[in-house]
Amino acid sequence: MTINQQRITEHAVTVDVGEAFYNPHTTTDREITIASLAAFDRTVDHIETYLDTFSATGIRGLRAAAELGLVVTLNDRDPDAVGTIKRNIVSNGLGHCCEVTNEDANVLLNKKRFDVVDIDPFGSPAPYLAAASRSARRMLAITATDTAPLCGAHLKSGIRKYAAVPMNNEYHAEIGVRVLMGAIARALAVVDRAMVPLLSYARRHYHRVYAGVSRGAASADRSIAQMGFIAHCPHCGFRIPVAGLAPIVPDVCRICGNRMQATGPLWLGALHNPAFCESVAQELRNRESGGDAIKLVEICKCELAVPTFYDQHRICHALKIPPITIDAVIDKLGSAGFSASRTHFSGTSFKTDADIREIAEILR
């Protein structure tokens, strides 16, 4: 049986894949979506309407309707996908709360308003951020799968799409998330709205941002104030955040004297709201979701709110010493008076407010 012939059951819904795209590797991400919607409705603001802008089989939107009772609009520009979605709505008995549209995403977003707008395209969400920022009343859920442009591997493409200079270094996954968040914050600010980070992560080739939408020019100004650059020394690994859209970025490393590189503008503020992450984790546990989803959100909840992370193996290799466990690294940093935590971006990495020289001295 080929994937196009499969009938997929995922939690509360069953879908025929038909000719529409279905990715079995993003089940964890859909679990987190449903839990995040439930947590937002329970702890932040009441939501009723949800737009699944690129529905494909409709599985994400159908789950939102079946499990949360939301009024869902499922959109896809592909007529074959629309036919599949309609059949799946009927087979799941969700015709009373689901509407299907066959429109260009930007046309639909500029015509209608929704409590939650979910943008999960194949590739970059950049062409849809302006319209999504106008359409979303309470929450945005944005996915990017163009990780090469976001993380600096395709530098010119990243500059074109996100109006930022990314950097392909050891913490490129976090750079990608922060560049994406910066693009969202700027798109919202144009219409006097602010991004309120709730949960943001990178997993496989998938960057995902959940953000509340706050209204008002003052809120937008406070959000933009959290934009800036990261200056990075490729020789010794020293890095420093520099706030502002036009700051003076240091060009000489204060530790080794080599030339620094700058990446940005990007989001320098928090990636997550710990209380919201705990609510999402509780929703996942209540729904008996997979362990991968719970583990990811739990690590995000406890992640130190500082830009960038350090790869322990890279540091130990430079120091010519054997690596130890991440928990042992965190304990050593804590004993030396620094804050430190694991990071979801990498199992061999950690976040800390210590700089590279202090880290090296402690690990020695």
C-alpha positions in Angstrom: 0.0 0.0 0.0 1.5 3.4 -1.0 1.2 6.4 1.2 -1.4 7.9 -1.2 -3.7 4.9 -0.5 -3.4 5.0 3.2 -6.2 5.6 5.7 -4.5 7.3 8.7 -5.9 7.3 12.2 -4.5 10.0 14.5 -6.0 10.4 17.9 -9.6 11.4 17.4 -9.8 11.5 13.6 -9.3 9.2 10.7 -8.3 10.6 7.3 -7.9 9.2 3.8 -4.7 10.6 2.4 -5.8 10.5 -1.2 -3.5 12.7 -3.4 -2.9 15.2 -0.6 0.5 15.6 1.2 0.8 13.8 4.6 3.9 13.8 6.7 3.9 11.0 9.3 7.0 12.4 10.9 5.2 15.5 12.1 2.6 13.7 14.3 4.6 15.0 17.4 4.2 18.6 16.1 0.4 18.1 15.6 0.2 16.8 19.2 1.9 20.0 20.4 -0.5 22.1 18.2 -3.6 20.6 19.8 -2.2 20.9 23.3 -1.1 24.5 22.7 -4.5 25.5 21.4 -6.1 23.9 24.5 -3.6 25.6 26.8 -4.1 29.0 25.2 -7.9 28.7 25.5 -7.7 27.6 29.1 -5.0 29.9 30.5 -4.5 32.9 28.1 -7.6 33.9 26.1 -10.8 32.1 24.8 -10.6 31.0 21.2 -13.4 29.9 18.9 -12.2 30.1 15.3 -9.2 28.4 13.8 -7.7 28.6 10.3 -5.6 25.8 9.0 -4.3 27.7 6.0 -2.5 24.9 4.2 -4.6 21.9 5.2 -3.5 19.2 2.7 -5.4 16.1 4.2 -7.0 18.4 6.8 -5.7 16.3 9.7 -4.5 19.2 11.8 -7.7 21.2 11.4 -10.0 18.2 11.9 -8.2 17.3 15.1 -8.8 20.9 16.3 -12.5 20.6 15.5 -12.9 17.1 16.9 -10.8 17.4 20.1 -11.3 21.1 21.0 -14.7 21.9 19.5 -13.3 24.8 17.5 -15.0 26.3 14.5 -12.4 25.4 11.8 -11.7 26.7 8.3 -9.6 24.3 6.3 -8.1 25.9 3.2 -6.0 24.5 0.4 -5.3 25.9 -3.1 -5.1 22.4 -4.6 -8.5 21.3 -5.8 -7.6 17.6 -5.3 -6.6 18.3 -1.6 -9.9 20.2 -1.1 -11.8 17.1 -2.4 -9.9 14.9 0.1 -10.6 17.4 2.9 -14.3 17.4 2.2 -14.5 13.6 2.2 -12.6 13.5 5.5 -14.9 16.0 7.1 -17.9 13.8 6.2 -16.3 10.6 7.3 -15.5 12.1 10.7 -19.0 13.7 11.1 -17.6 17.2 11.5 -19.6 19.0 8.9 -21.3 21.1 11.6 -18.1 22.9 12.6 -15.8 22.8 9.5 -15.7 25.0 6.5 -13.6 24.2 3.4 -12.1 27.0 1.2 -10.1 26.7 -2.0 -8.3 30.0 -2.1 -4.8 31.6 -2.3 -3.7 31.9 1.3 -3.0 35.6 1.1 -6.4 36.3 -0.4 -8.2 34.4 2.3 -6.1 36.0 5.1 -6.8 39.5 3.8 -10.6 38.7 3.6 -11.3 37.1 6.9 -10.3 37.3 10.6 -9.7 34.3 12.9 -8.9 33.9 16.5 -6.0 31.6 15.6 -4.1 31.6 12.2 -2.0 28.5 11.6 0.6 28.9 8.8 2.3 25.5 8.0 3.5 25.8 4.3 5.9 23.7 2.3 9.0 25.9 2.7 9.0 29.5 3.9 6.1 31.3 5.7 7.6 34.7 4.8 5.2 35.5 1.9 2.2 35.0 4.3 3.4 36.8 7.5 2.0 40.2 6.6 -1.5 38.9 5.8 -1.5 36.5 8.7 -0.6 39.4 11.1 -3.7 41.2 10.0 -5.9 38.2 10.1 -5.0 36.7 13.5 -6.9 38.2 16.5 -5.4 36.2 19.4 -2.7 33.8 18.3 -0.3 32.9 15.5 1.1 29.4 14.9 3.9 29.7 12.3 6.0 26.9 10.7 9.1 27.2 8.6 10.7 24.2 6.9 13.2 26.2 4.8 15.9 25.6 7.4 18.8 26.1 5.0 17.9 29.8 4.4 17.0 30.4 8.0 20.2 28.9 9.4 22.6 30.4 7.0 23.4 27.5 4.7 21.7 29.3 1.8 22.7 32.8 2.9 21.4 34.9 0.1 18.0 33.1 0.2 17.8 33.8 3.9 18.5 37.5 3.4 15.9 37.8 0.7 13.1 36.0 2.5 13.6 37.3 6.1 15.5 40.6 5.6 18.1 39.3 8.0 21.7 37.9 7.8 21.6 34.4 9.3 24.8 32.5 10.5 25.7 28.9 9.9 27.5 28.0 13.1 27.1 25.5 15.9 23.9 27.1 17.2 22.4 27.7 13.8 19.1 26.0 14.7 18.5 28.7 17.4 19.6 31.4 14.9 16.9 30.1 12.6 14.2 30.2 15.2 15.2 33.7 16.2 15.3 35.0 12.6 11.8 33.6 12.1 10.5 35.2 15.3 12.1 38.5 14.3 10.2 38.4 11.0 7.0 37.7 12.8 7.5 40.5 15.3 8.2 43.0 12.5 5.2 41.9 10.4 2.9 42.4 13.5 4.5 45.7 14.3 3.5 47.1 10.9 -0.2 46.8 12.0 0.5 48.0 15.6 0.5 44.6 17.1 3.1 42.7 19.2 4.4 39.2 19.3 4.1 37.5 22.7 6.2 34.4 22.6 4.6 31.3 24.1 6.5 28.3 22.7 9.1 28.1 20.0 11.3 25.2 18.9 13.3 23.5 16.2 12.9 19.8 15.6 14.3 17.9 12.6 13.8 20.3 9.6 10.9 22.0 11.3 10.8 25.4 13.0 7.6 26.2 14.9 6.6 29.4 16.7 3.4 29.8 18.9 2.8 33.5 19.7 0.1 35.5 21.3 -1.0 38.7 19.5 -1.2 41.8 21.6 -2.8 45.0 20.2 -1.5 48.6 20.4 1.4 50.7 19.2 3.0 50.7 22.7 3.0 46.9 22.7 4.5 46.8 19.3 7.2 49.2 20.3 8.1 47.0 23.3 8.2 44.0 21.0 10.5 45.7 18.5 12.8 46.7 21.4 13.6 43.0 21.8 15.1 42.8 18.3 18.9 43.0 17.8 22.0 41.2 16.6 24.4 38.5 17.9 28.1 39.2 17.4 30.0 36.0 17.2 33.7 35.2 17.1 34.3 32.1 14.9 37.8 31.7 16.3 37.2 31.2 20.0 33.4 31.0 20.2 32.7 34.1 22.2 29.4 35.7 21.4 27.4 38.7 22.7 23.8 40.0 22.0 23.5 43.6 20.9 20.0 45.1 21.2 18.6 47.5 18.6 17.9 47.5 14.8 20.8 49.9 14.1 23.3 49.2 17.0 27.1 49.5 17.1 28.1 45.9 16.9 31.6 45.1 18.2 33.9 43.9 15.4 36.8 42.7 17.5 36.6 39.9 20.0 37.3 41.0 23.5 38.8 37.5 24.4 41.0 36.6 21.4 41.2 39.8 19.4 40.0 38.2 16.2 37.3 39.7 13.9 33.6 39.2 15.0 30.8 38.3 12.7 27.2 39.7 13.1 23.9 37.9 12.5 20.5 39.6 12.5 18.3 41.4 13.0 16.7 38.7 15.0 14.6 38.2 18.1 16.7 38.5 21.3 13.9 38.0 23.8 12.5 34.9 25.4 11.6 31.9 23.2 9.1 30.5 25.6 6.7 31.4 28.4 7.4 28.8 31.1 3.9 28.9 32.6 2.4 28.3 29.1 4.8 25.5 28.5 3.7 23.8 31.7 0.1 24.1 30.6 1.0 22.6 27.2 2.8 19.7 28.9 -0.1 19.1 31.2 -2.5 19.0 28.2 -0.2 16.5 26.5 -0.1 14.3 29.6 -3.9 14.5 30.0 -4.3 13.5 26.3 -1.8 10.7 26.7 0.3 12.1 23.9 3.7 10.7 22.9 6.7 11.0 25.1 8.7 12.9 22.5 6.2 15.8 22.6 6.1 15.9 26.4 9.9 15.7 26.6 10.4 18.6 24.1 7.9 20.9 25.8 9.4 20.1 29.3 12.9 21.0 28.2 11.6 24.2 26.6 9.9 25.1 29.9 13.2 24.9 31.8 15.4 26.4 29.1 17.4 29.4 30.3 16.1 32.6 28.6 19.4 33.7 27.0 20.3 33.9 23.3 22.5 31.1 21.9 23.7 27.8 23.4 27.1 26.1 23.7 28.0 22.7 22.3 30.0 20.8 25.0 31.7 18.4 22.5 33.0 21.3 20.4 34.4 23.1 23.5 36.0 19.9 24.9 37.5 19.1 21.6 39.1 22.6 21.5 40.4 22.1 25.1 41.6 18.5 24.4 39.6 17.1 27.3 37.0 14.4 27.4 33.3 15.4 27.5 31.2 14.8 30.6 27.4 14.6 30.9 25.3 17.7 30.3 23.9 17.4 33.8 27.5 17.5 35.2 28.3 20.5 33.1 25.2 22.3 34.4 26.1 21.4 38.0 29.6 22.7 37.6 28.4 26.0 36.2 25.8 26.3 39.0 28.5 25.7 41.6 30.6 28.5 40.1 27.7 30.9 40.4 26.3 30.9 36.9 22.8 29.9 35.6 22.6 27.0 33.2 20.1 24.6 31.6 19.7 22.0 29.0 18.4 23.1 25.6 16.0 21.3 23.3 18.1 22.3 20.3 20.8 19.7 21.0 21.4 16.9 23.4 25.1 17.7 23.7 24.5 21.4 24.4 23.6 23.8 27.2 22.6 27.4 27.8 24.3 29.6 30.3 25.0 33.2 31.2 28.7 32.4 31.5 30.9 33.4 28.6 33.2 31.0 26.7 36.3 31.9 28.7 34.5 31.2 32.0 33.0 28.0 30.6 36.5 26.8 29.5 38.0 27.5 32.9 35.2 25.5 34.6 35.4 22.5 32.3 39.1 22.3 32.7 
